[in-house]
Amino acid sequence: MTTCYDVFAECVNAIDNNELIQAVSAKDKEFHFQNWFQKRLINLHLDFDELGRNTYPDFRLVQHPEGYEIKGLVVPGRDRDYDSNSQIPTGVHHGRTIFYVFGRYPKPGILKEYPVIDFVVCHGDFLNVNHEYVHKNKSVKGFGSYGDIMIRDRKMYVVPTPFMLTTGTVGAKTLIVPEDFLADDRFDKVGELVRVEAKDLVVAYNFDLRTNVLTSETLPNPNIGKEHRFCAYRLKSKNSKKVAMAVSNPQEILEMLDEEVDEE
């Protein structure tokens, strides 16, 4: 059993009923879309743990072993990828199934409220299927002329969004789940998506402080070529635009990520 179908349907109905995002402040980039999503969970009577800026996922359900990580994306702006400085995406975290919620909305200005333009809920495995990696921040001591400076290794992950990875999601409301998740009769399947595991896995990296060169170490992926299949769904009578993979070549995706980061 999963709550994702009810949560997705509640969010789509809110968008169609013009339930607007309420601005928290001109500088806020996080809580306004979280607040909008929180109202959907409250409407469904789904209890969740208390929110915090550094918690993962953002919403951890109480009665169900599931969580929802919220990613608001500004349009126009950077929406093909997002920065994660706390956790690499995954479909399972501490025994919970994790879903990622992407909403695009107009760039806040003088407006105090604004609509959700398009919307994707996807299972975390669509972004990364590795469930074993554990994020940790470490440090190196003894840097500097006097040896009393500490370098903190605070990792930042740049992750492609479904809007980069797929076609047919712009201007629509889409749910992406593994193919063995069976949707009920409220939904139409609008696409079948396949992600293929890469040839190599990055297992370490090194930064040379003398040359400012960052290098990585890789090992062959024991699951090279393994396919992970997903289905895209929409509520019936909604947009029937088909969803497909836009890009699957890892090198092509990484080049697009480089362009996006350089444009910031």
N, C-alpha and C positions, 0 to 999 in steps of 0.2 A: 504494500500500500504506500502511496506517496501523496503528499499534499500539493505537489507542483501543478496539477491540473486545475484544482480549485483556486490556487493562488493566481495562476496565470489568467484564468477566466475573470476573477475579481478585478485584476489590474486592467484588463481589456475593457471591461464594462465601465470602469472609472474613467478611462481615456475617452471612450465613446460618449460618456455623459459629461465630458468637459470638466472633470475634476482636476483643477490646476495645481501645479507645484507652487507652494508659498515660499517666497524668498525669506531666508533667515537673516542674511546681511549681504552687503555688496561683495564682501570678500569670501564668503563661505562657498566652498567647492564640494562639500560633503553632505551636510545634514539636510539640506532642503529636499533632495530626492529621497534620502532615507526616510524623512518624515512623511513624504507622500506614500511611500511603500508601507510604512508602519501602519498607516490608517487602513490599508487593505487587509493586513493581518488582523487588526482589531475588528474590522467588519466581519471577518470570518471566525472570530472568537478563537483565534490561535494564540496561545500564550507563548511568550518568548522571554529569554533572559534579558536582564538590564543591559542597555546599550553602553558602549564605551568607545573612545576613539581608537584604541589599540586592540580591540577584540576581533577575533576571527572565528567564524564569519560574523558579519554585522548583526544578523538575526539568528539566534540559536533557539529553535523551537523546544518547548518543554515536553509536550505529550508525544512528539514524534522525533525520531533520530535523524533530523534534517536541519539544514541551515541555509541561509540566503545571504550572499555577498552582493552588495549594491554598488553599481558603477554608473554614475551619471556622466553623460558626455555632452559637451556644448556644441551647438551648431550655429554658425560656422566655427570650426575649431578642430582640435585634435580628437578624432573619433575612430581612427583606424586601429589604435592601440591605447593602452593605458599603463601607468606606472603602478607597480605594487612593491612597497617597501616593507611589507610585513609577512607575506606568505605567497609562495608560488601557487598558481591555481591548481586545483585538484578536485576530483569527484568524491573523495572520501577523506574526512579529517576527524580524528579522534572518535571514530565510530559513526559519524554523521555523514549522510549523503549531502553533498554541497551543490547548490544551484547558484548560478551567477545571473544577476538581473541588470540588464543594460537598458538605459533609457536615454534617448537623445532629446534635447530641449533647446529652445532659443537662448542665445547668449544673454545673460541677465544685464539689464541696463537700468533705466529709470522704472521699469516695470517691477511691481512687487509680486506678481504672479504670472505664470506662463505655462503653456501646455506641454504634454509629452508628445513629441512628433512621431517617433516610432519606438519600438519596444521589442526586446528579445530576452527570454529566459532560457538559459541553456545549462545542461548538466555540466559540472566541472570537468568531466572526462573529455568533453569536446575541446577544451583548451589544453589539457594536459592529463595523461592517463596514469602518471606515476603517483602512487599513493604512499611511497616509503620515504621520500625525501623530507628531512626535517630542517626547517629554516632556523639558523642561529646567527646572531651577530657576535663576532669575536674582535679581539684587539691585539695590537703589537706594541710593546713598551720599549722605551729607550731611544726614540727618534729625536733628532735635533742636535744642535751643537752641544748642549749641556746634558743630553741623554734623559731629559725629564718630560718628553712629549710622548703622548700615546696616540697611535693611529687606530681609529675604530673602523673595522670592516663592516659597514652597514649596507648590505646588498639591496640593490634595486633591480626588480625584474620588469622588463618591458614586454607586454603580452599583447598579441593581436586580438582584436575584438571580433565577434561574429560579423560585424559590418565589413571588416576586411576579408574575412575568410570565405564569405558566402555572397551569392547574388540573390536578389529577391527579398531581402530583409529590409532594405531602405523603404520607408513610407508604409511599413506594415507592422503587425504585431505577430511575433513568431515564437513558438516553443520548440526547443531542440533537446531531445532526450535519446538515450541509447535505444537501439531497435527492439530490445526485449521489454521496454516499458510500453505497456499496452494502453493506449488512450481510449477513453469511453466515447459514447456516441455523440457527444457534444462537439467532437473534433473531426476535421478532415486532414488526411496526410497530404502535405504539399511538397514533399521532397525527401529523398534518401541521400544521406551524406556519408562519405567515407574519409577517415583520416588514417594515414599510414605511418607507422613508426620509422624513425630515421635510421640511417646507416650507422652513425656513431653517437655516443653519449658524452657530453662534457662532464668530466669527473673532478676536475681541479682547474684552478687558474693561478697565475702569478703576475704581480705588478712590479716592474723594475723601477725603483725610485730614481735611478740615475738617468734613465732614458725615457721615462714615462711611457713605457711600452707594456701593454697588457697582453698576456698570452694564455692560451687555454690548453688543457690536456684532455685527450679523448680516449675512449675505449670502444671497441665494437659493441653495438647494441645486440644483446642476445635475442631480442625480439624484432630484429630488422625485417621490414616488410610486412609486419603483422597489421592487419586491417581492423579498425574499430568503426563500427557502423552505427549511424544515428538516423533518426527520423525527425523531420520538421512538420509541425502541426499548426493549424489555425482553427479557431472556432468556426463552426459552420455558418454560412451566410456572410462571412467576413471576406477580406481580400483573398482571392484564390491564386495570386501570383506564385509561381513555382519557385522553390528554393533549391539552389545547387551550390557546390563548391566553386568558389571563384578562383582560388589558387591553392595548390597543395604542395608545390615544390618548396622545401624549407629554405633554399638559398634565395628564391624569389621573395618569399615572405620577409626574410632578414633584410634584404635590400630595401624593401618597402618600409620596414621599421626604421632603418637608418635615415631614410628620407624624411619620415615623420618627425623623428627626434631632432634632426638638423633644422627643420622648419620652425621649431619652438622658439 
